[in-house]
Amino acid sequence: MNKQISTFNDYSKIYDLVNASKNYVAEVAVLQNLIDEYLPKKNGRYEMLEVGSGTGGHAKHLMRSYNLTCLEKSAEMAKICKDKTGLEVVIGEAENFRISNSFEIISAMFHVVNYLPDLKALDQFLKNCHKHLKSSGIIIFDTWHLPSVYAIGPSSRTIHNENSNFLVKRVSNSQHDLKRNQVIVTFEFELLDKSNNIRSQFTEVHHMRPWSYSEIAFFAEQNDLQIIATPNLDKSISDPVAAWDTTFLLGKKK
C-alpha cells in the first residue's frame, strides 16, 4: 500500500541515501566564499546559525570553521544530525525559533526558505533573523527564483540509489498552484529493506514557495534589513535555468 505522510517523517531514514550524489563539500565551499567576501575574517571563530540543518551533511563541514548552532524542524532529522556531528540541535521552525544566542552569520541555504508557505511566513522569518543577528552580521539564503520557475515550468525526475541497507527509487513530479504562487512537488518512493527483503511505498508532498526579488526586498525593508548582494540574479532574464537558485545576502540597516 502506498501511504501519504507528512514532510520528512519517513524520508529522514533514507534522506542521505537519496542525496548520496550531493556534493556537500563544494556547496559548503560556495557558502564559505560568500562569507569570506562579505564578512572579513576576524580573530577567533564566528558564531553561526544554520537554519534547516537536515541530517547534518553541511553542518559536519561548517563546524570546522564556525561555532555552529543547528536548527531543524524535523525531530527525526535533528537526531541524525546530532549523531553525525555531535552538536546539539535546536528543534524549531524557521519563522518562530527562539535561541538565547545571537549570531554573526545566519544561513538558510539549499531551499529552506522555499518551505515558507506565504508572505506572512517570509515576514516572520526575516523578523526573527533580525532579532538573532549581530549588528554587523549577515543573513545568507537561497531561493527558487519566482520568474525563473514560471519560465521553466513543471518537471519530472527519477533517481535510483542503494547502499547496504536499502534500495530506493524516487519519482518526483511538480505542478504549479498559481493562486498561491507555490510549486507542489510530489515524491513517490519505492523502498526495499535489504535486512528483511520487505518492500514498501510512500508518498510525500512538498509545498514549495518560490520568491521574487521584489518580495524579498519589501520584507527586508519592513524588518530593518537591506539586501547586500544577489549573486547570479542578473542571469535570470537571459538564462532562467542559471538563476533558478538565487542567493540573497542581507544585513541590518546602518
Secondary structure, DSSP 8 states (H G I E B T S, - for coil): -EEEE-TTTTGGGGHHHHTTT--HHHHHHHHHHHHHHHS---SS--EEEEE--TTSTTHHHHTTTSEEEEEES-HHHHHHHHHHH---EEE--TTT---SS-EEEEEETTTGGGG--SHHHHHHHHHHHHHHEEEEEEEEEEEEBHHHHHHH---EEEEEEE-SSEEEEEEEEEEEETTTTEEEEEEEEEEEETTTTEEEEEEEEEEE--B-HHHHHHHHHHTTEEEEE-TTGGGTTT-TTTTSEEEEEEEE--
